[in-house]
């Protein structure tokens, strides 16, 4: 059903340190979690290269961030 939209499935095992500490302390992660994360990163990169080629195109320039409460009007000519 989703086969045409899924490029890989990576099993990331449960790691109690993620639940209690999040990713704030990556040195606490179990080895199998680190290995699964590396496999996931490889799968994402492979999918990106398959979709957009090698080398990957440059990332778009993000919009400027306004101080809270203000808005910034950016014209297309400002981005080029």
C-alpha positions as CSV (number, residue, x, y, z in Angstrom):
1,X,0.0,0.0,0.0
2,X,2.8,2.5,0.9
3,X,5.5,0.7,-1.0
4,X,5.8,3.4,-3.7
5,X,6.2,6.0,-1.0
6,X,8.6,4.2,1.4
7,X,12.3,3.9,0.5
8,X,13.4,2.1,3.6
9,X,12.2,0.8,7.0
10,X,14.7,1.0,9.9
11,X,13.9,-0.5,13.2
12,X,15.0,1.8,16.0
13,X,15.0,-0.2,19.3
14,X,13.5,1.1,22.5
15,X,16.2,2.9,24.6
16,X,15.1,4.0,28.1
17,X,17.6,6.9,28.0
18,X,15.8,8.6,25.2
19,X,12.6,8.5,27.1
20,X,14.1,9.9,30.3
21,X,16.8,12.2,29.0
22,X,15.8,12.8,25.3
23,X,18.9,13.3,23.1
24,X,20.5,15.8,25.5
25,X,23.0,13.1,26.5
26,X,23.8,11.0,23.5
27,X,26.7,9.3,25.3
28,X,24.1,7.4,27.3
29,X,22.5,5.8,24.3
30,X,22.9,2.0,23.9
31,X,25.2,0.8,21.1
32,X,22.3,-0.8,19.2
33,X,20.4,2.5,19.2
34,X,23.5,4.3,17.8
35,X,23.8,1.6,15.1
36,X,20.1,2.0,14.2
37,X,20.5,5.8,14.1
38,X,23.5,5.4,11.7
39,X,21.5,3.0,9.5
40,X,18.6,5.5,9.5
41,X,20.9,8.3,8.4
42,X,22.3,6.2,5.6
43,X,18.8,5.3,4.4
44,X,17.7,9.0,4.4
45,X,20.8,10.0,2.5
46,X,20.3,7.2,0.0
47,X,16.7,8.3,-0.6
48,X,17.8,11.9,-1.0
49,X,20.4,11.0,-3.6
50,X,18.0,8.8,-5.4
51,X,15.5,11.6,-5.6
52,X,17.7,14.6,-6.3
53,X,20.9,13.1,-7.6
54,X,24.5,13.4,-6.6
55,X,25.7,15.9,-5.4
56,X,22.6,17.2,-3.7
57,X,21.3,20.6,-4.8
58,X,22.0,23.6,-2.6
59,X,19.5,24.2,0.2
60,X,17.2,27.1,-0.2
61,X,18.0,30.3,1.7
62,X,15.7,30.5,4.8
63,X,13.6,33.5,5.4
64,X,14.9,36.1,7.8
65,X,13.6,35.7,11.4
66,X,11.8,38.7,12.8
67,X,12.0,39.6,16.5
68,X,8.9,38.4,18.3
69,X,5.9,40.5,17.6
70,X,7.2,42.0,14.4
71,X,6.7,40.8,10.8
72,X,9.1,41.1,7.9
73,X,7.9,41.5,4.4
74,X,10.4,39.8,2.0
75,X,10.2,40.3,-1.7
76,X,11.4,37.7,-4.1
77,X,14.1,40.1,-5.4
78,X,15.6,40.3,-1.9
79,X,16.3,36.5,-2.0
80,X,18.4,36.5,-5.2
